[in-house]
Amino acid sequence: MPVKHNLLKDLNITKEEITRRRDADDRLSQLLESYNSIDAEVVDAESGSAGNVTDEQLRKLKEKRLHVKDKIVKRLTSSD
C-alpha cells in the first residue's frame, strides 16, 4: 500500500519549525506546496488511482519529487 512520505521526519524538523520558516519565506512555502502536490501524485500513481501509469512515468514523478526536496533542503540550510 503506497504511503505519503513524511517530509518533516526526512528533514528532521518539527511541524512548528517548518511552519515558522514557511511563513517567513514565500519561496520555501511554494516549494513545500509543490512537494506535497507531487507526493500526492506519486501516491496516486502507486495505488493505481491515477489510471495506467507506466513505470517510467512513476520514476519521473519520483525524480521530480526528489528534485523539489533537494531544493527545500538547500533553502532550509541556506537560511540558517
N, CA, C and O atoms as CSV, one atom per row, in Angstrom:
chain,resi,resn,atom,element,x,y,z
A,1,MET,N,N,0.846,-1.186,0.000
A,1,MET,CA,C,0.000,0.000,0.000
A,1,MET,C,C,0.889,1.246,0.000
A,1,MET,O,O,1.739,1.397,0.877
A,2,PRO,N,N,0.703,2.117,-0.954
A,2,PRO,CA,C,1.507,3.344,-1.042
A,2,PRO,C,C,1.256,4.258,0.159
A,2,PRO,O,O,0.133,4.374,0.650
A,3,VAL,N,N,2.303,4.884,0.605
A,3,VAL,CA,C,2.199,5.777,1.749
A,3,VAL,C,C,2.824,7.119,1.409
A,3,VAL,O,O,3.852,7.199,0.735
A,4,LYS,N,N,2.174,8.172,1.894
A,4,LYS,CA,C,2.690,9.527,1.717
A,4,LYS,C,C,4.015,9.652,2.474
A,4,LYS,O,O,4.136,9.175,3.602
A,5,HIS,N,N,4.991,10.285,1.859
A,5,HIS,CA,C,6.287,10.491,2.516
A,5,HIS,C,C,6.142,11.499,3.645
A,5,HIS,O,O,5.424,12.491,3.519
A,6,ASN,N,N,6.828,11.237,4.742
A,6,ASN,CA,C,6.837,12.159,5.869
A,6,ASN,C,C,8.051,13.078,5.711
A,6,ASN,O,O,9.146,12.777,6.187
A,7,LEU,N,N,7.829,14.186,5.043
A,7,LEU,CA,C,8.914,15.116,4.740
A,7,LEU,C,C,9.551,15.673,6.011
A,7,LEU,O,O,10.771,15.821,6.081
A,8,LEU,N,N,8.736,15.977,7.003
A,8,LEU,CA,C,9.279,16.549,8.241
A,8,LEU,C,C,10.245,15.580,8.911
A,8,LEU,O,O,11.292,15.988,9.416
A,9,LYS,N,N,9.895,14.311,8.916
A,9,LYS,CA,C,10.788,13.303,9.502
A,9,LYS,C,C,12.066,13.187,8.675
A,9,LYS,O,O,13.164,13.103,9.226
A,10,ASP,N,N,11.916,13.185,7.346
A,10,ASP,CA,C,13.088,13.120,6.463
A,10,ASP,C,C,14.040,14.290,6.705
A,10,ASP,O,O,15.260,14.133,6.664
A,11,LEU,N,N,13.466,15.453,6.956
A,11,LEU,CA,C,14.270,16.664,7.140
A,11,LEU,C,C,14.679,16.880,8.593
A,11,LEU,O,O,15.449,17.791,8.899
A,12,ASN,N,N,14.159,16.036,9.488
A,12,ASN,CA,C,14.444,16.157,10.911
A,12,ASN,C,C,14.102,17.558,11.422
A,12,ASN,O,O,14.922,18.236,12.042
A,13,ILE,N,N,12.857,17.967,11.138
A,13,ILE,CA,C,12.389,19.290,11.528
A,13,ILE,C,C,10.968,19.151,12.072
A,13,ILE,O,O,10.196,18.314,11.604
A,14,THR,N,N,10.631,19.968,13.053
A,14,THR,CA,C,9.294,19.883,13.645
A,14,THR,C,C,8.277,20.623,12.780
A,14,THR,O,O,8.628,21.462,11.950
A,15,LYS,N,N,7.024,20.291,12.998
A,15,LYS,CA,C,5.941,20.962,12.278
A,15,LYS,C,C,5.940,22.461,12.606
A,15,LYS,O,O,5.722,23.300,11.732
A,16,GLU,N,N,6.184,22.774,13.859
A,16,GLU,CA,C,6.203,24.178,14.289
A,16,GLU,C,C,7.324,24.951,13.601
A,16,GLU,O,O,7.132,26.082,13.155
A,17,GLU,N,N,8.499,24.321,13.523
A,17,GLU,CA,C,9.647,24.977,12.895
A,17,GLU,C,C,9.407,25.193,11.405
A,17,GLU,O,O,9.701,26.268,10.882
A,18,ILE,N,N,8.878,24.186,10.719
A,18,ILE,CA,C,8.653,24.339,9.279
A,18,ILE,C,C,7.563,25.380,9.024
A,18,ILE,O,O,7.630,26.123,8.045
A,19,THR,N,N,6.567,25.434,9.895
A,19,THR,CA,C,5.510,26.441,9.754
A,19,THR,C,C,6.089,27.840,9.923
A,19,THR,O,O,5.771,28.750,9.157
A,20,ARG,N,N,6.937,28.004,10.929
A,20,ARG,CA,C,7.574,29.312,11.164
A,20,ARG,C,C,8.428,29.718,9.970
A,20,ARG,O,O,8.364,30.859,9.513
A,21,ARG,N,N,9.226,28.784,9.468
A,21,ARG,CA,C,10.110,29.074,8.330
A,21,ARG,C,C,9.296,29.343,7.068
A,21,ARG,O,O,9.624,30.233,6.284
A,22,ARG,N,N,8.247,28.574,6.885
A,22,ARG,CA,C,7.386,28.724,5.711
A,22,ARG,C,C,6.709,30.104,5.716
A,22,ARG,O,O,6.632,30.769,4.683
A,23,ASP,N,N,6.226,30.517,6.881
A,23,ASP,CA,C,5.559,31.816,6.996
A,23,ASP,C,C,6.500,32.975,6.688
A,23,ASP,O,O,6.061,34.032,6.234
A,24,ALA,N,N,7.784,32.778,6.933
A,24,ALA,CA,C,8.775,33.836,6.717
A,24,ALA,C,C,9.412,33.786,5.330
A,24,ALA,O,O,10.167,34.688,4.966
A,25,ASP,N,N,9.119,32.746,4.555
A,25,ASP,CA,C,9.809,32.549,3.276
A,25,ASP,C,C,8.820,32.055,2.216
A,25,ASP,O,O,8.462,30.878,2.184
A,26,ASP,N,N,8.391,32.971,1.358
A,26,ASP,CA,C,7.410,32.622,0.324
A,26,ASP,C,C,7.916,31.542,-0.622
A,26,ASP,O,O,7.147,30.673,-1.034
A,27,ARG,N,N,9.179,31.583,-0.966
A,27,ARG,CA,C,9.737,30.577,-1.886
A,27,ARG,C,C,9.717,29.190,-1.241
A,27,ARG,O,O,9.382,28.203,-1.896
A,28,LEU,N,N,10.072,29.118,0.026
A,28,LEU,CA,C,10.008,27.846,0.743
A,28,LEU,C,C,8.570,27.338,0.771
A,28,LEU,O,O,8.324,26.147,0.583
A,29,SER,N,N,7.642,28.221,1.001
A,29,SER,CA,C,6.229,27.843,1.009
A,29,SER,C,C,5.813,27.251,-0.338
A,29,SER,O,O,5.114,26.239,-0.386
A,30,GLN,N,N,6.244,27.883,-1.427
A,30,GLN,CA,C,5.935,27.369,-2.772
A,30,GLN,C,C,6.553,25.994,-2.994
A,30,GLN,O,O,5.912,25.105,-3.555
A,31,LEU,N,N,7.778,25.821,-2.560
A,31,LEU,CA,C,8.453,24.533,-2.721
A,31,LEU,C,C,7.742,23.436,-1.932
A,31,LEU,O,O,7.583,22.317,-2.420
A,32,LEU,N,N,7.321,23.756,-0.722
A,32,LEU,CA,C,6.614,22.767,0.097
A,32,LEU,C,C,5.272,22.388,-0.528
A,32,LEU,O,O,4.886,21.219,-0.515
A,33,GLU,N,N,4.571,23.369,-1.068
A,33,GLU,CA,C,3.308,23.080,-1.754
A,33,GLU,C,C,3.554,22.194,-2.969
A,33,GLU,O,O,2.809,21.245,-3.214
A,34,SER,N,N,4.581,22.502,-3.715
A,34,SER,CA,C,4.934,21.703,-4.887
A,34,SER,C,C,5.277,20.274,-4.477
A,34,SER,O,O,4.822,19.317,-5.103
A,35,TYR,N,N,6.077,20.134,-3.431
A,35,TYR,CA,C,6.462,18.805,-2.950
A,35,TYR,C,C,5.220,17.995,-2.572
A,35,TYR,O,O,5.082,16.838,-2.969
A,36,ASN,N,N,4.323,18.607,-1.807
A,36,ASN,CA,C,3.120,17.903,-1.368
A,36,ASN,C,C,2.245,17.493,-2.545
A,36,ASN,O,O,1.659,16.410,-2.542
A,37,SER,N,N,2.157,18.347,-3.538
A,37,SER,CA,C,1.375,18.039,-4.732
A,37,SER,C,C,1.975,16.862,-5.504
A,37,SER,O,O,1.262,15.940,-5.900
A,38,ILE,N,N,3.277,16.905,-5.709
A,38,ILE,CA,C,3.959,15.822,-6.432
A,38,ILE,C,C,3.888,14.527,-5.628
A,38,ILE,O,O,3.686,13.453,-6.195
A,39,ASP,N,N,4.051,14.626,-4.319
A,39,ASP,CA,C,3.974,13.434,-3.475
A,39,ASP,C,C,2.592,12.787,-3.593
A,39,ASP,O,O,2.483,11.563,-3.652
A,40,ALA,N,N,1.548,13.600,-3.627
A,40,ALA,CA,C,0.189,13.064,-3.796
A,40,ALA,C,C,0.055,12.361,-5.147
A,40,ALA,O,O,-0.600,11.323,-5.244
A,41,GLU,N,N,0.670,12.921,-6.182
A,41,GLU,CA,C,0.650,12.275,-7.499
A,41,GLU,C,C,1.349,10.921,-7.457
A,41,GLU,O,O,0.873,9.953,-8.051
A,42,VAL,N,N,2.476,10.855,-6.757
A,42,VAL,CA,C,3.220,9.594,-6.638
A,42,VAL,C,C,2.364,8.554,-5.921
A,42,VAL,O,O,2.270,7.410,-6.365
A,43,VAL,N,N,1.741,8.951,-4.814
A,43,VAL,CA,C,0.901,8.024,-4.049
A,43,VAL,C,C,-0.256,7.532,-4.909
A,43,VAL,O,O,-0.571,6.342,-4.908
A,44,ASP,N,N,-0.891,8.449,-5.645
A,44,ASP,CA,C,-1.989,8.055,-6.542
A,44,ASP,C,C,-1.505,7.081,-7.606
A,44,ASP,O,O,-2.170,6.087,-7.898
A,45,ALA,N,N,-0.357,7.368,-8.176
A,45,ALA,CA,C,0.192,6.504,-9.227
A,45,ALA,C,C,0.529,5.123,-8.672
A,45,ALA,O,O,0.273,4.109,-9.321
A,46,GLU,N,N,1.097,5.088,-7.486
A,46,GLU,CA,C,1.462,3.808,-6.876
A,46,GLU,C,C,0.240,2.984,-6.491
A,46,GLU,O,O,0.274,1.754,-6.527
A,47,SER,N,N,-0.837,3.669,-6.124
A,47,SER,CA,C,-2.044,2.954,-5.699
A,47,SER,C,C,-2.924,2.556,-6.877
A,47,SER,O,O,-3.862,1.774,-6.721
A,48,GLY,N,N,-2.621,3.094,-8.051
A,48,GLY,CA,C,-3.412,2.773,-9.229
A,48,GLY,C,C,-4.597,3.689,-9.441
A,48,GLY,O,O,-5.311,3.546,-10.434
A,49,SER,N,N,-4.829,4.630,-8.533
A,49,SER,CA,C,-5.982,5.523,-8.672
A,49,SER,C,C,-5.761,6.606,-9.725
A,49,SER,O,O,-6.686,7.343,-10.066
A,50,ALA,N,N,-4.541,6.700,-10.237
A,50,ALA,CA,C,-4.235,7.691,-11.275
A,50,ALA,C,C,-4.380,7.088,-12.670
A,50,ALA,O,O,-3.975,7.696,-13.661
A,51,GLY,N,N,-4.953,5.902,-12.740
A,51,GLY,CA,C,-5.079,5.250,-14.044
A,51,GLY,C,C,-3.855,4.417,-14.339
A,51,GLY,O,O,-3.131,4.006,-13.432
A,52,ASN,N,N,-3.633,4.175,-15.603
A,52,ASN,CA,C,-2.490,3.355,-16.014
A,52,ASN,C,C,-1.235,4.208,-16.118
A,52,ASN,O,O,-0.971,4.825,-17.150
A,53,VAL,N,N,-0.477,4.235,-15.051
A,53,VAL,CA,C,0.781,4.975,-15.024
A,53,VAL,C,C,1.905,3.972,-15.260
A,53,VAL,O,O,2.004,2.955,-14.574
A,54,THR,N,N,2.734,4.276,-16.228
A,54,THR,CA,C,3.845,3.369,-16.536
A,54,THR,C,C,4.937,3.490,-15.476
A,54,THR,O,O,4.987,4.461,-14.720
A,55,ASP,N,N,5.796,2.500,-15.437
A,55,ASP,CA,C,6.934,2.541,-14.512
A,55,ASP,C,C,7.807,3.758,-14.790
A,55,ASP,O,O,8.327,4.383,-13.866
A,56,GLU,N,N,7.965,4.087,-16.059
A,56,GLU,CA,C,8.782,5.245,-16.447
A,56,GLU,C,C,8.149,6.545,-15.947
A,56,GLU,O,O,8.855,7.422,-15.451
A,57,GLN,N,N,6.838,6.675,-16.072
A,57,GLN,CA,C,6.152,7.873,-15.587
A,57,GLN,C,C,6.286,7.991,-14.068
A,57,GLN,O,O,6.509,9.079,-13.536
A,58,LEU,N,N,6.149,6.862,-13.383
A,58,LEU,CA,C,6.290,6.858,-11.930
A,58,LEU,C,C,7.718,7.234,-11.530
A,58,LEU,O,O,7.917,8.001,-10.588
A,59,ARG,N,N,8.690,6.707,-12.229
A,59,ARG,CA,C,10.091,7.032,-11.954
A,59,ARG,C,C,10.334,8.528,-12.119
A,59,ARG,O,O,11.016,9.145,-11.300
A,60,LYS,N,N,9.777,9.109,-13.176
A,60,LYS,CA,C,9.958,10.548,-13.419
A,60,LYS,C,C,9.297,11.382,-12.322
A,60,LYS,O,O,9.844,12.397,-11.892
A,61,LEU,N,N,8.114,10.947,-11.870
A,61,LEU,CA,C,7.448,11.654,-10.776
A,61,LEU,C,C,8.299,11.612,-9.506
A,61,LEU,O,O,8.438,12.616,-8.807
A,62,LYS,N,N,8.859,10.454,-9.222
A,62,LYS,CA,C,9.699,10.319,-8.033
A,62,LYS,C,C,10.957,11.171,-8.147
A,62,LYS,O,O,11.401,11.760,-7.161
A,63,GLU,N,N,11.528,11.240,-9.336
A,63,GLU,CA,C,12.702,12.099,-9.551
A,63,GLU,C,C,12.336,13.568,-9.357
A,63,GLU,O,O,13.102,14.339,-8.778
A,64,LYS,N,N,11.165,13.941,-9.845
A,64,LYS,CA,C,10.694,15.320,-9.707
A,64,LYS,C,C,10.503,15.658,-8.222
A,64,LYS,O,O,10.877,16.739,-7.768
A,65,ARG,N,N,9.917,14.717,-7.479
A,65,ARG,CA,C,9.714,14.920,-6.040
A,65,ARG,C,C,11.063,15.085,-5.338
A,65,ARG,O,O,11.224,15.968,-4.495
A,66,LEU,N,N,12.021,14.244,-5.684
A,66,LEU,CA,C,13.350,14.316,-5.075
A,66,LEU,C,C,14.038,15.642,-5.404
A,66,LEU,O,O,14.705,16.228,-4.552
A,67,HIS,N,N,13.876,16.107,-6.632
A,67,HIS,CA,C,14.467,17.378,-7.051
A,67,HIS,C,C,13.902,18.531,-6.207
A,67,HIS,O,O,14.646,19.407,-5.766
A,68,VAL,N,N,12.593,18.521,-5.991
A,68,VAL,CA,C,11.977,19.574,-5.177
A,68,VAL,C,C,12.438,19.449,-3.723
A,68,VAL,O,O,12.692,20.454,-3.059
A,69,LYS,N,N,12.545,18.224,-3.237
A,69,LYS,CA,C,13.024,18.011,-1.865
A,69,LYS,C,C,14.437,18.569,-1.711
A,69,LYS,O,O,14.751,19.197,-0.700
A,70,ASP,N,N,15.283,18.343,-2.702
A,70,ASP,CA,C,16.646,18.886,-2.662
A,70,ASP,C,C,16.631,20.409,-2.592
A,70,ASP,O,O,17.437,21.009,-1.882
A,71,LYS,N,N,15.719,21.029,-3.325
A,71,LYS,CA,C,15.597,22.491,-3.285
A,71,LYS,C,C,15.140,22.958,-1.904
A,71,LYS,O,O,15.593,23.990,-1.408
A,72,ILE,N,N,14.242,22.194,-1.290
A,72,ILE,CA,C,13.771,22.534,0.056
A,72,ILE,C,C,14.933,22.460,1.041
A,72,ILE,O,O,15.123,23.367,1.852
A,73,VAL,N,N,15.700,21.393,0.972
A,73,VAL,CA,C,16.858,21.229,1.861
A,73,VAL,C,C,17.831,22.389,1.670
A,73,VAL,O,O,18.320,22.966,2.641
A,74,LYS,N,N,18.103,22.721,0.424
A,74,LYS,CA,C,19.023,23.830,0.134
A,74,LYS,C,C,18.479,25.139,0.707
A,74,LYS,O,O,19.227,25.932,1.279
A,75,ARG,N,N,17.193,25.355,0.552
A,75,ARG,CA,C,16.565,26.576,1.052
A,75,ARG,C,C,16.655,26.636,2.582
A,75,ARG,O,O,16.959,27.682,3.157
A,76,LEU,N,N,16.391,25.514,3.218
A,76,LEU,CA,C,16.431,25.474,4.681
A,76,LEU,C,C,17.848,25.680,5.211
A,76,LEU,O,O,18.044,26.373,6.209
A,77,THR,N,N,18.819,25.089,4.556
A,77,THR,CA,C,20.196,25.207,5.041
A,77,THR,C,C,20.811,26.560,4.707
A,77,THR,O,O,21.694,27.028,5.426
A,78,SER,N,N,20.362,27.190,3.636
A,78,SER,CA,C,20.931,28.488,3.265
A,78,SER,C,C,20.369,29.619,4.111
A,78,SER,O,O,20.966,30.692,4.191
A,79,SER,N,N,19.220,29.385,4.745
A,79,SER,CA,C,18.620,30.463,5.538
A,79,SER,C,C,18.826,30.255,7.034
A,79,SER,O,O,18.200,30.931,7.851
A,80,ASP,N,N,19.709,29.314,7.393
A,80,ASP,CA,C,20.026,29.103,8.818
A,80,ASP,C,C,20.882,30.227,9.342
A,80,ASP,O,O,21.249,30.226,10.517
